[in-house]
Every structure is written in C-alpha cells, then in structure tokens.
Amino acid sequence: MPTPSVFIDKRDELERSEFQYGLEAGRLAVTLDLLTDALVMVGQHGVYCQSARQPGKPAMDIQIIQQQLEQAKELVGSIMDGLRKA
C-alpha cells in the first residue's frame, strides 16, 4: 500500500499553517509537527524495546533514530528562525 502524499494527508494543517506563516514557513511548521509526532512514537517504542547491553535505555537503533529526528527538528527550527528574521 503506497504512502499517501503529505499534501493530501495533511491538507488542512498545511492550509492553516501556510496561511498563518506563509508557504515555506508553514510547510516547515507542519514538518516540525510531523517530526515531533515521530519522536513521541519512537520514545514510546523505546520504552518497550530495551537494550540488552544498557538496561534502562532503548535499543541502539531506537537511540539513533531518536537522535536523527531531534537533529532534523533542530535544523528545521533554525531555518524557521532565519525566515522569521528575514
């Protein structure tokens, strides 16, 4: 089953954000929301998928995914800050 386009799946959120912030910043705002939702899901999965080597910590792949999502959010946030200042 193919993944639906974000432009169809998140149409209402995109329209609201693009109207409020402009095209680029609106799309980045929705991107941040999607990344935040993904981080929450990864965090929840990490609770159940524990590392055998590091008790109390998520499995290594979950830690890596979480780190990359957080870094992506940081980059998108910095772009939004730059757009606000411009």
N, C-alpha and C positions, 0 to 999 in steps of 0.2 A: 504494500500500500504506500503510494508516494506521500511525502510530507506536503501538507498544504502550504501555499505561499504565505509568507508573513503578511503580505499586502491584503490577502483575503482573510486570513485567520485573525489578524489584529486590526482590521479595518477601522473599527470605532475608536480604539485607543490612538491609532495613527492620526486619524482625522482631528481628534481633540487636541493631541499634542502638537501637530503641525499648525493648527490654528492658533494655539496659545504661544508657541515658541518660534514658529517659522518652520520651513521644510526640513532643513538639516538638523537643527537643534531638536525639533520634535521627534524626528526619527531616532536621534541619539538618545532621547529621553525614554522612548519605548525600548530601545536596545538595552539601556540600563535596567529597566524593569524586568526584561527577559533574563538578563544575567543574574539579577537578584533572585528571581524565582528559581533559576537553575542552581544557584548557590544554596538556597534553602533545601532543595531536593537532595543535593549531594550531601549536605550536612546531615539530613535525616537518614540517608542511606549509610553514612559513615558511622552512625550510632549502632547499626546492626551488623556492619561489615568491619569487624575489628582486626587489627594487625596481630598476627601470631607472634611477631618479634617485639612489638611495642604495645603491651597490654594498655588498654585505655585510649589508644589512638586509632583513628581509622586506618584501613589498609592503605598501603603506599600509593596505589593507583588513585584512590579517592583523595588522598592528600595532594597529589599532583594536579588532578582535575580542579580541586578547590583553589589551589594556588593560581592556576592559569586563569580561572574565571575571575578571581579577585584582581589579578593584574590587568585583565581585559577591561574590567569596570574602572580601574584607575586610569587607563588610557582614554576611555570614552569620556570619563569625567573631566579629564584635562582638556580634551577637545571642546567640550561644552563650555568650560570656563573661558577658553580662548574665544569662542564665538560670542559669549556674553560681553567680553571686553571690547570686541571689535565693533 
